[in-house]
Structure formats: C-alpha cells, structure tokens
Amino acid sequence: MSPLRGENILFLACGALIHNLGLVHFFGKNDPEDAWATEFYRWLKERILNFNIDDLSLFLKKAPHARLAAPSTEHFDPLFFFLGSGMGEKPKIHFDSIRYGNGLFLIASIGKDEGSAYEKKH
C-alpha cells in the first residue's frame, strides 16, 4: 500500500478495536463505559496518535486490560496494515466512541485529507 502514498491517497480505517462479545452490554448502547475499556482506549489512543508501533505490537503484554479488550486479535491486527500504509505519518482520528459499555468504534485516516464531501457542501 505504501506506493499509493505518492499519489495523494487517503487511507481510512474503521473498526471495533475493543471487541469482547462476552462482556458487551447488548441491550445498553448508551450504558456508561466500563472502566477497563476506557483505560485500555486511553493507552491505545496515545500510541496510535504518536505512531508508537513498538508498544502497539506488544499490546497484549503492555496495555492495561488487553486480554479483556481483545481476547482474540482479529479485530486488532488490521490496525498494523493501516498504520503501515502511512510510512511513519501520524494518523488523524475522526471519530471514536465506546458504546454498549465496552465496544470501541474508531475511524481514523492517514494521508491527504481535504475534508469530507459533506463538509464541502455545508
């Protein structure tokens, strides 16, 4: 993906980086955030924004509550493809929200960002 960086391509990533179906509040979309999820996301966000690949690659050992947040890593692993596409460029987070008690939903981009079509129309 890195050759596309020279063509002013914007890479967009979205997903559920905290994904533990055993602990989700299925009927509580607006329930308060579980403290462990908030703590994990603070750790995660700081490392994403600072492009700290070393810590992120060892998240299961270093991040607080990592085993609760990502008991299996299939929802976390694509983060590395996304960050790798930026060739060291720091990402921008456009949206983040913990819903259902502990489900983290995140949208981020790396690359040329001239605003959304919605922003240009309004």
N, CA, C and O atoms as a DFTB+ gen file, in Angstrom:
488 C
 N C O
     1  1       0.806      -1.186       0.000
     2  2       0.000       0.000       0.000
     3  2       0.858       1.262       0.000
     4  3       0.404       2.319      -0.439
     5  1       2.079       1.162       0.482
     6  2       2.884       2.371       0.604
     7  2       3.157       3.079      -0.722
     8  3       3.284       4.303      -0.704
     9  1       3.258       2.393      -1.889
    10  2       3.448       3.144      -3.133
    11  2       2.307       4.107      -3.450
    12  3       2.508       5.082      -4.174
    13  1       1.133       3.852      -2.926
    14  2      -0.008       4.735      -3.161
    15  2       0.135       6.069      -2.436
    16  3      -0.553       7.032      -2.776
    17  1       1.010       6.136      -1.453
    18  2       1.187       7.371      -0.689
    19  2       1.643       8.516      -1.587
    20  3       1.301       9.670      -1.330
    21  1       2.404       8.220      -2.628
    22  2       2.865       9.251      -3.544
    23  2       1.776       9.760      -4.465
    24  3       1.995      10.719      -5.206
    25  1       0.616       9.145      -4.436
    26  2      -0.486       9.535      -5.314
    27  2      -1.599      10.272      -4.560
    28  3      -2.745      10.310      -5.008
    29  1      -1.244      10.852      -3.416
    30  2      -2.205      11.606      -2.600
    31  2      -3.453      10.801      -2.251
    32  3      -4.577      11.290      -2.369
    33  1      -3.239       9.584      -1.828
    34  2      -4.336       8.695      -1.438
    35  2      -4.575       8.837       0.061
    36  3      -3.629       8.904       0.845
    37  1      -5.824       8.881       0.443
    38  2      -6.208       8.894       1.844
    39  2      -6.568       7.472       2.258
    40  3      -7.424       6.839       1.640
    41  1      -5.917       6.975       3.297
    42  2      -6.244       5.666       3.847
    43  2      -7.171       5.872       5.033
    44  3      -6.874       6.648       5.942
    45  1      -8.279       5.180       5.013
    46  2      -9.277       5.300       6.057
    47  2      -9.441       3.940       6.715
    48  3      -9.514       2.914       6.040
    49  1      -9.498       3.947       8.027
    50  2      -9.701       2.702       8.764
    51  2     -10.862       2.890       9.726
    52  3     -11.014       3.946      10.340
    53  1     -11.663       1.870       9.844
    54  2     -12.727       1.910      10.838
    55  2     -12.888       0.498      11.387
    56  3     -12.635      -0.492      10.700
    57  1     -13.306       0.435      12.618
    58  2     -13.483      -0.887      13.176
    59  2     -13.739      -0.858      14.665
    60  3     -13.837       0.202      15.283
    61  1     -13.844      -2.036      15.217
    62  2     -14.089      -2.222      16.644
    63  2     -12.817      -2.775      17.278
    64  3     -12.584      -3.984      17.270
    65  1     -11.997      -1.883      17.825
    66  2     -10.720      -2.309      18.392
    67  2     -10.865      -2.950      19.759
    68  3     -10.005      -3.731      20.165
    69  1     -11.926      -2.639      20.473
    70  2     -12.260      -3.401      21.676
    71  2     -13.426      -4.280      21.266
    72  3     -14.483      -3.796      20.861
    73  1     -13.211      -5.576      21.380
    74  2     -14.196      -6.494      20.829
    75  2     -14.261      -7.736      21.706
    76  3     -13.568      -8.721      21.450
    77  1     -15.087      -7.690      22.731
    78  2     -15.250      -8.831      23.616
    79  2     -16.747      -9.098      23.748
    80  3     -17.424      -8.499      24.583
    81  1     -17.245      -9.991      22.928
    82  2     -18.684     -10.263      22.913
    83  2     -19.193     -10.870      24.216
    84  3     -20.389     -10.827      24.502
    85  1     -18.290     -11.431      24.996
    86  2     -18.700     -11.997      26.274
    87  2     -19.015     -10.948      27.322
    88  3     -19.695     -11.235      28.307
    89  1     -18.520      -9.717      27.115
    90  2     -18.715      -8.660      28.104
    91  2     -19.547      -7.483      27.608
    92  3     -19.859      -6.578      28.381
    93  1     -19.907      -7.486      26.340
    94  2     -20.649      -6.359      25.777
    95  2     -22.028      -6.252      26.414
    96  3     -22.630      -7.265      26.770
    97  1     -22.526      -5.040      26.557
    98  2     -23.861      -4.784      27.112
    99  2     -24.829      -4.732      25.929
   100  3     -25.158      -3.644      25.456
   101  1     -25.282      -5.864      25.453
   102  2     -26.067      -5.943      24.224
   103  2     -27.303      -5.051      24.212
   104  3     -27.704      -4.569      23.152
   105  1     -27.903      -4.828      25.354
   106  2     -29.121      -4.022      25.399
   107  2     -28.863      -2.655      26.019
   108  3     -29.794      -1.991      26.476
   109  1     -27.607      -2.236      26.035
   110  2     -27.261      -0.968      26.670
   111  2     -26.359      -0.111      25.812
   112  3     -25.245       0.214      26.221
   113  1     -26.818       0.261      24.634
   114  2     -25.994       1.056      23.709
   115  2     -25.384       2.271      24.397
   116  3     -24.227       2.606      24.145
   117  1     -26.137       2.923      25.249
   118  2     -25.665       4.141      25.898
   119  2     -25.281       3.933      27.358
   120  3     -25.225       4.888      28.133
   121  1     -25.016       2.685      27.731
   122  2     -24.547       2.410      29.092
   123  2     -23.233       3.141      29.342
   124  3     -22.493       3.419      28.399
   125  1     -22.937       3.454      30.598
   126  2     -21.629       4.050      30.909
   127  2     -20.499       3.117      30.472
   128  3     -20.650       1.895      30.435
   129  1     -19.375       3.730      30.146
   130  2     -18.212       2.945      29.715
   131  2     -17.683       2.121      30.883
   132  3     -17.604       2.606      32.012
   133  1     -17.326       0.880      30.603
   134  2     -16.639       0.075      31.603
   135  2     -15.262       0.690      31.826
   136  3     -14.583       1.067      30.871
   137  1     -14.853       0.789      33.087
   138  2     -13.579       1.447      33.418
   139  2     -12.396       0.794      32.708
   140  3     -11.479       1.485      32.263
   141  1     -12.412      -0.531      32.600
   142  2     -11.284      -1.208      31.947
   143  2     -11.201      -0.837      30.475
   144  3     -10.101      -0.716      29.935
   145  1     -12.351      -0.651      29.805
   146  2     -12.361      -0.289      28.387
   147  2     -11.829       1.125      28.194
   148  3     -11.068       1.386      27.262
   149  1     -12.230       2.034      29.074
   150  2     -11.749       3.409      28.999
   151  2     -10.239       3.455      29.191
   152  3      -9.537       4.153      28.459
   153  1      -9.747       2.721      30.161
   154  2      -8.301       2.701      30.431
   155  2      -7.527       2.106      29.249
   156  3      -6.485       2.630      28.856
   157  1      -8.041       1.016      28.689
   158  2      -7.381       0.425      27.519
   159  2      -7.364       1.413      26.359
   160  3      -6.341       1.567      25.691
   161  1      -8.488       2.085      26.114
   162  2      -8.537       3.004      24.984
   163  2      -7.635       4.217      25.184
   164  3      -7.031       4.686      24.219
   165  1      -7.525       4.728      26.376
   166  2      -6.583       5.842      26.606
   167  2      -5.172       5.425      26.226
   168  3      -4.453       6.168      25.558
   169  1      -4.780       4.227      26.658
   170  2      -3.451       3.705      26.323
   171  2      -3.314       3.573      24.812
   172  3      -2.321       4.009      24.230
   173  1      -4.315       2.969      24.181
   174  2      -4.286       2.704      22.751
   175  2      -4.239       4.005      21.929
   176  3      -3.424       4.135      21.015
   177  1      -5.099       4.945      22.254
   178  2      -5.194       6.199      21.503
   179  2      -3.868       6.960      21.524
   180  3      -3.415       7.465      20.496
   181  1      -3.259       7.036      22.692
   182  2      -1.972       7.733      22.806
   183  2      -0.928       7.111      21.877
   184  3      -0.154       7.825      21.240
   185  1      -0.912       5.806      21.805
   186  2       0.085       5.127      20.973
   187  2      -0.244       5.214      19.481
   188  3       0.665       5.297      18.655
   189  1      -1.510       5.195      19.135
   190  2      -1.893       5.382      17.731
   191  2      -1.497       6.786      17.274
   192  3      -0.857       6.945      16.235
   193  1      -1.872       7.788      18.040
   194  2      -1.605       9.170      17.636
   195  2      -0.118       9.504      17.600
   196  3       0.307      10.382      16.848
   197  1       0.670       8.806      18.411
   198  2       2.112       9.038      18.424
   199  2       2.883       8.024      17.591
   200  3       4.114       7.999      17.604
   201  1       2.143       7.189      16.865
   202  2       2.733       6.187      15.974
   203  2       3.748       5.317      16.715
   204  3       4.852       5.078      16.224
   205  1       3.364       4.853      17.890
   206  2       4.237       4.028      18.712
   207  2       3.997       2.555      18.373
   208  3       3.310       1.833      19.094
   209  1       4.576       2.144      17.271
   210  2       4.397       0.772      16.778
   211  2       4.994      -0.253      17.737
   212  3       4.460      -1.352      17.884
   213  1       6.105       0.106      18.392
   214  2       6.739      -0.840      19.309
   215  2       5.778      -1.244      20.427
   216  3       5.599      -2.433      20.690
   217  1       5.160      -0.262      21.085
   218  2       4.206      -0.590      22.147
   219  2       2.967      -1.283      21.595
   220  3       2.474      -2.244      22.186
   221  1       2.462      -0.796      20.465
   222  2       1.262      -1.407      19.885
   223  2       1.484      -2.866      19.530
   224  3       0.590      -3.695      19.705
   225  1       2.675      -3.185      19.029
   226  2       2.945      -4.575      18.642
   227  2       3.012      -5.497      19.864
   228  3       2.873      -6.713      19.739
   229  1       3.224      -4.915      21.026
   230  2       3.279      -5.692      22.269
   231  2       2.075      -5.395      23.164
   232  3       2.149      -5.542      24.384
   233  1       0.971      -4.977      22.551
   234  2      -0.176      -4.533      23.338
   235  2      -0.680      -5.593      24.307
   236  3      -1.135      -5.253      25.399
   237  1      -0.610      -6.868      23.937
   238  2      -1.104      -7.912      24.840
   239  2      -0.292      -7.972      26.131
   240  3      -0.807      -8.392      27.167
   241  1       0.976      -7.554      26.076
   242  2       1.825      -7.540      27.268
   243  2       1.819      -6.189      27.971
   244  3       1.959      -6.126      29.193
   245  1       1.655      -5.095      27.202
   246  2       1.840      -3.758      27.766
   247  2       0.562      -3.002      28.086
   248  3       0.536      -2.213      29.030
   249  1      -0.476      -3.221      27.336
   250  2      -1.697      -2.424      27.504
   251  2      -2.503      -2.904      28.705
   252  3      -2.617      -4.108      28.939
   253  1      -3.061      -1.967      29.464
   254  2      -3.924      -2.391      30.565
   255  2      -5.192      -3.062      30.028
   256  3      -5.842      -2.558      29.112
   257  1      -5.515      -4.183      30.609
   258  2      -6.753      -4.909      30.286
   259  2      -6.806      -5.418      28.835
   260  3      -7.889      -5.583      28.274
   261  1      -5.655      -5.660      28.246
   262  2      -5.602      -6.081      26.841
   263  2      -6.362      -7.382      26.605
   264  3      -7.043      -7.519      25.589
   265  1      -6.261      -8.315      27.506
   266  2      -6.948      -9.606      27.316
   267  2      -8.461      -9.472      27.405
   268  3      -9.188     -10.270      26.813
   269  1      -8.942      -8.477      28.132
   270  2     -10.384      -8.202      28.150
   271  2     -10.805      -7.504      26.859
   272  3     -11.847      -7.807      26.277
   273  1      -9.968      -6.564      26.428
   274  2     -10.303      -5.748      25.260
   275  2     -10.231      -6.534      23.958
   276  3     -11.050      -6.338      23.061
   277  1      -9.271      -7.405      23.861
   278  2      -9.073      -8.169      22.621
   279  2      -8.703      -9.606      22.965
   280  3      -7.542      -9.994      22.832
   281  1      -9.676     -10.401      23.407
   282  2      -9.377     -11.786      23.765
   283  2      -8.840     -12.592      22.586
   284  3      -8.109     -13.564      22.776
   285  1      -9.200     -12.192      21.380
   286  2      -8.567     -12.689      20.159
   287  2      -8.262     -11.436      19.335
   288  3      -8.917     -10.409      19.512
   289  1      -7.298     -11.508      18.458
   290  2      -6.771     -10.276      17.860
   291  2      -7.255      -9.970      16.446
   292  3      -6.714      -9.068      15.805
   293  1      -8.246     -10.685      15.942
   294  2      -8.662     -10.467      14.548
   295  2      -9.225      -9.072      14.292
   296  3      -9.214      -8.609      13.151
   297  1      -9.711      -8.401      15.315
   298  2     -10.210      -7.037      15.140
   299  2      -9.118      -5.998      15.391
   300  3      -9.264      -4.836      15.012
   301  1      -8.042      -6.412      16.020
   302  2      -6.936      -5.509      16.335
   303  2      -5.855      -5.542      15.259
   304  3      -5.271      -4.506      14.944
   305  1      -5.583      -6.694      14.700
   306  2      -4.483      -6.871      13.749
   307  2      -4.532      -5.945      12.536
   308  3      -3.474      -5.485      12.107
   309  1      -5.700      -5.642      11.955
   310  2      -5.713      -4.745      10.791
   311  2      -5.173      -3.348      11.083
   312  3      -4.802      -2.625      10.159
   313  1      -5.124      -2.964      12.346
   314  2      -4.546      -1.674      12.710
   315  2      -3.120      -1.544      12.178
   316  3      -2.702      -0.454      11.788
   317  1      -2.373      -2.642      12.159
   318  2      -0.981      -2.593      11.721
   319  2      -0.861      -2.382      10.212
   320  3       0.076      -1.726       9.756
   321  1      -1.784      -2.920       9.441
   322  2      -1.793      -2.650       7.990
   323  2      -2.076      -1.176       7.746
   324  3      -1.429      -0.531       6.921
   325  1      -3.048      -0.657       8.477
   326  2      -3.406       0.749       8.353
   327  2      -2.227       1.651       8.719
   328  3      -1.873       2.550       7.955
   329  1      -1.623       1.418       9.875
   330  2      -0.503       2.255      10.296
   331  2       0.690       2.100       9.358
   332  3       1.402       3.070       9.096
   333  1       0.911       0.904       8.858
   334  2       1.999       0.679       7.906
   335  2       1.825       1.433       6.606
   336  3       2.809       1.788       5.957
   337  1       0.594       1.679       6.220
   338  2       0.334       2.400       4.978
   339  2       0.797       3.850       5.058
   340  3       1.024       4.490       4.031
   341  1       0.935       4.365       6.266
   342  2       1.320       5.759       6.433
   343  2       2.808       6.008       6.414
   344  3       3.239       7.161       6.412
   345  1       3.601       4.959       6.400
   346  2       5.062       5.079       6.344
   347  2       5.577       6.079       7.380
   348  3       6.420       6.920       7.065
   349  1       5.082       5.992       8.596
   350  2       5.549       6.841       9.678
   351  2       4.712       8.079       9.916
   352  3       4.898       8.758      10.925
   353  1       3.791       8.392       9.011
   354  2       2.927       9.553       9.197
   355  2       1.917       9.260      10.305
   356  3       1.340       8.174      10.368
   357  1       1.720      10.230      11.161
   358  2       0.789      10.045      12.263
   359  2      -0.649      10.114      11.759
   360  3      -0.979      10.972      10.940
   361  1      -1.500       9.224      12.239
   362  2      -2.899       9.219      11.820
   363  2      -3.710      10.326      12.489
   364  3      -3.288      10.927      13.477
   365  1      -4.863      10.568      11.931
   366  2      -5.832      11.513      12.475
   367  2      -7.076      10.714      12.840
   368  3      -7.577       9.937      12.027
   369  1      -7.570      10.899      14.047
   370  2      -8.782      10.220      14.474
   371  2      -9.966      11.144      14.214
   372  3      -9.998      12.284      14.676
   373  1     -10.938      10.627      13.461
   374  2     -12.118      11.406      13.103
   375  2     -13.302      11.122      14.017
   376  3     -14.150      11.988      14.234
   377  1     -13.355       9.927      14.541
   378  2     -14.483       9.533      15.392
   379  2     -14.024       8.421      16.305
   380  3     -13.332       7.496      15.880
   381  1     -14.415       8.516      17.567
   382  2     -14.200       7.401      18.488
   383  2     -15.305       7.431      19.528
   384  3     -15.724       8.490      19.994
   385  1     -15.758       6.257      19.873
   386  2     -16.856       6.159      20.817
   387  2     -16.871       4.768      21.429
   388  3     -16.738       3.766      20.727
   389  1     -17.032       4.720      22.722
   390  2     -17.250       3.438      23.391
   391  2     -18.743       3.324      23.639
   392  3     -19.333       4.127      24.361
   393  1     -19.334       2.327      23.036
   394  2     -20.777       2.077      23.171
   395  2     -20.988       0.682      23.740
   396  3     -20.072      -0.141      23.763
   397  1     -22.174       0.438      24.185
   398  2     -22.534      -0.870      24.748
   399  2     -21.602      -1.255      25.899
   400  3     -21.309      -2.433      26.104
   401  1     -21.144      -0.257      26.642
   402  2     -20.307      -0.495      27.810
   403  2     -18.830      -0.624      27.509
   404  3     -17.998      -0.106      28.254
   405  1     -18.489      -1.310      26.422
   406  2     -17.067      -1.539      26.168
   407  2     -16.730      -1.793      24.697
   408  3     -15.643      -2.291      24.403
   409  1     -17.602      -1.474      23.797
   410  2     -17.296      -1.646      22.372
   411  2     -16.711      -0.366      21.800
   412  3     -17.421       0.633      21.675
   413  1     -15.445      -0.375      21.455
   414  2     -14.787       0.811      20.917
   415  2     -14.937       0.848      19.406
   416  3     -14.513      -0.075      18.712
   417  1     -15.535       1.905      18.902
   418  2     -15.656       2.128      17.470
   419  2     -14.774       3.317      17.120
   420  3     -14.841       4.362      17.767
   421  1     -13.949       3.152      16.096
   422  2     -12.935       4.147      15.765
   423  2     -12.857       4.338      14.259
   424  3     -12.894       3.369      13.500
   425  1     -12.748       5.603      13.825
   426  2     -12.490       5.924      12.424
   427  2     -11.268       6.830      12.390
   428  3     -11.234       7.855      13.069
   429  1     -10.271       6.459      11.608
   430  2      -9.036       7.227      11.512
   431  2      -8.568       7.269      10.066
   432  3      -8.969       6.449       9.240
   433  1      -7.708       8.244       9.776
   434  2      -7.163       8.358       8.418
   435  2      -5.685       8.691       8.466
   436  3      -5.173       9.230       9.447
   437  1      -5.023       8.356       7.380
   438  2      -3.635       8.735       7.142
   439  2      -3.577       9.204       5.701
   440  3      -4.083       8.535       4.799
   441  1      -2.963      10.347       5.491
   442  2      -2.780      10.814       4.116
   443  2      -3.532      12.076       3.820
   444  3      -3.991      12.780       4.720
   445  1      -3.651      12.351       2.542
   446  2      -4.293      13.576       2.082
   447  2      -5.717      13.643       2.613
   448  3      -6.510      12.720       2.424
   449  1      -6.028      14.744       3.277
   450  2      -7.337      14.908       3.886
   451  2      -7.817      16.326       3.607
   452  3      -7.376      17.281       4.246
   453  1      -8.706      16.446       2.666
   454  2      -9.231      17.759       2.311
   455  2     -10.655      17.946       2.806
   456  3     -11.383      18.791       2.286
   457  1     -11.057      17.183       3.788
   458  2     -12.412      17.281       4.302
   459  2     -13.346      16.369       3.537
   460  3     -13.073      15.976       2.402
   461  1     -14.435      16.048       4.170
   462  2     -15.394      15.149       3.552
   463  2     -16.261      15.893       2.548
   464  3     -16.309      17.123       2.555
   465  1     -16.933      15.161       1.699
   466  2     -17.876      15.758       0.748
   467  2     -18.961      16.498       1.517
   468  3     -19.428      17.547       1.075
   469  1     -19.362      15.964       2.657
   470  2     -20.381      16.623       3.474
   471  2     -19.888      17.988       3.932
   472  3     -20.621      18.974       3.853
   473  1     -18.623      18.052       4.420
   474  2     -18.081      19.323       4.890
   475  2     -17.983      20.344       3.769
   476  3     -18.196      21.533       4.005
   477  1     -17.673      19.918       2.582
   478  2     -17.541      20.833       1.455
   479  2     -18.894      21.400       1.020
   480  3     -18.957      22.526       0.526
   481  1     -19.977      20.637       1.196
   482  2     -21.300      21.090       0.802
   483  2     -21.929      22.026       1.812
   484  3     -22.819      22.802       1.463
   485  1     -21.481      21.970       3.071
   486  2     -22.124      22.744       4.132
   487  2     -21.215      23.803       4.699
   488  3     -21.612      24.539       5.602
